[in-house]
Amino acid sequence: QFYRFIIFPGKWIKVWYDRLTLLALLDRTDDIKENVFAVLLVVLVSLLGFLTLNQGFCKDIWVLLFCLVMASCQYSLLK
């Protein structure tokens, strides 16, 4: 059993989840203020991450770990 996940009007993809599991996974918000605030926080995280990496505070494997933490923060904010 699959669910038609609509990307654009007239364009969809097959997703092999039921509707409730898919909605819990994506958890879309319709409030425009919350979405704008989340995008602003994502931009702030990326700018602060850029400044931190540019100053050279992280070296070697810590750069990779720092980038993974930044990516997970941005994913959580945009989700």
Contact map, one row per residue, 1 for C-alpha under 8 A:
1110000000000001110000000000000000000000000000000000000000000000000000000000000
1111000000000111110000000000000000000000000000000000000000000000000000000000000
1111100000000111111000000000000000000000000000000000000000000000000000000000000
0111110000011110000000000000000000000000000000000000000000000000000000000000000
0011111000011110000000000000000000000000000000000000000000000000000000000000000
0001111111111000000000000000000000000000000000000000000000000000000000000000000
0000111110111000000000000000000000000000000000000000000000000000000000000000000
0000011111110000000000000000000000000000000000000000000000000000000000000000000
0000011111110000000000000000000000000000000000000000000000000000000000000000000
0000010111110000000000000000000000000000000000000000000000000000000000000000000
0000011111111000000000000000000000000000000000000000000000000000000000000000000
0001111111111100000000000000000000000000000000000000000000000000000000000000000
0001111000111110000000000000000000000000000000000000000000000000000000000000000
0111100000011111000000000000000000000000000000000000000000000000000000000000000
0111100000001111100000000000000000000000000000000000000000000000000000000000000
1110000000000111110000000000000000000000000000000000000000000000000000000000000
1110000000000011111011000000000000000000000000000000000000000000000000000000000
1110000000000001111111000000000000000000000000000000000000000000000000000000000
0010000000000000111111100000000000000000000000000000000000000000000000000000000
0000000000000000011111110000000000000000000000000000000000000000000000000000000
0000000000000000111111111000000000000000000000000000000000000000000000000000000
0000000000000000111111111100000000000000000000000000000000000000000000000000000
0000000000000000001111111111000000000000000000000000000000000000000000000000000
0000000000000000000111111110000000000000000000000000000000000000000000000000000
0000000000000000000011111110000000000000000000000000000000000000000000000000000
0000000000000000000001111111000000000000000000000000000000000000000000000000001
0000000000000000000000111111100000000000000000000000000000000000000000000000001
0000000000000000000000100111110000000000000000000000000000000000000000000000001
0000000000000000000000000011111001100000000000000000000000000000000000000000000
0000000000000000000000000001111100100000000000000000000000000000000000000000000
0000000000000000000000000000111111100000000000000000000000000000000000000000000
0000000000000000000000000000011111110000000000000000000000000000000000000000000
0000000000000000000000000000001111111000000000000000000000000000000000000000000
0000000000000000000000000000101111111100000000000000000000000000000000000000000
0000000000000000000000000000111111111110000000000000000000000000000000000000010
0000000000000000000000000000000111111111000000000000000000000000000000000000000
0000000000000000000000000000000011111111100000000000000000000000000000000000000
0000000000000000000000000000000001111111110000000000000000000000000000000000110
0000000000000000000000000000000000111111111000000000000000000000000000000000110
0000000000000000000000000000000000011111111100000000000000000000000000000000000
0000000000000000000000000000000000001111111110000000000000000000000000000000100
0000000000000000000000000000000000000111111111000000000000000000000000001100110
0000000000000000000000000000000000000011111111100000000000000000000000000000000
0000000000000000000000000000000000000001111111110000000000000000000000000000000
0000000000000000000000000000000000000000111111111000000000000000000001001100000
0000000000000000000000000000000000000000011111111100000000000000000001000000000
0000000000000000000000000000000000000000001111111110000000000000000000000000000
0000000000000000000000000000000000000000000111111111000000000000000000000000000
0000000000000000000000000000000000000000000011111111100000000000001001000000000
0000000000000000000000000000000000000000000001111111110000000000000000000000000
0000000000000000000000000000000000000000000000111111111000000000000000000000000
0000000000000000000000000000000000000000000000011111111111000000000000000000000
0000000000000000000000000000000000000000000000001111111111000010000000000000000
0000000000000000000000000000000000000000000000000111111110000000000000000000000
0000000000000000000000000000000000000000000000000011111110000000000000000000000
0000000000000000000000000000000000000000000000000001111111100000000000000000000
0000000000000000000000000000000000000000000000000001111111100000000000000000000
0000000000000000000000000000000000000000000000000001100111110110010000000000000
0000000000000000000000000000000000000000000000000000000111111110000000000000000
0000000000000000000000000000000000000000000000000000000001111111000000000000000
0000000000000000000000000000000000000000000000000000000000111111100000000000000
0000000000000000000000000000000000000000000000000000000001111111110000000000000
0000000000000000000000000000000000000000000000000000100001111111111000000000000
0000000000000000000000000000000000000000000000000000000000011111111100000000000
0000000000000000000000000000000000000000000000000000000000001111111110000000000
0000000000000000000000000000000000000000000000000000000001000111111111000000000
0000000000000000000000000000000000000000000000001000000000000011111111100000000
0000000000000000000000000000000000000000000000000000000000000001111111110000000
0000000000000000000000000000000000000000000000000000000000000000111111111000000
0000000000000000000000000000000000000000000011001000000000000000011111111100000
0000000000000000000000000000000000000000000000000000000000000000001111111110000
0000000000000000000000000000000000000000000000000000000000000000000111111111000
0000000000000000000000000000000000000000010010000000000000000000000011111111100
0000000000000000000000000000000000000000010010000000000000000000000001111111110
0000000000000000000000000000000000000000000000000000000000000000000000111111111
0000000000000000000000000000000000000000000000000000000000000000000000011111111
0000000000000000000000000000000000000110110000000000000000000000000000001111111
0000000000000000000000000000000000100110010000000000000000000000000000000111111
0000000000000000000000000111000000000000000000000000000000000000000000000011111
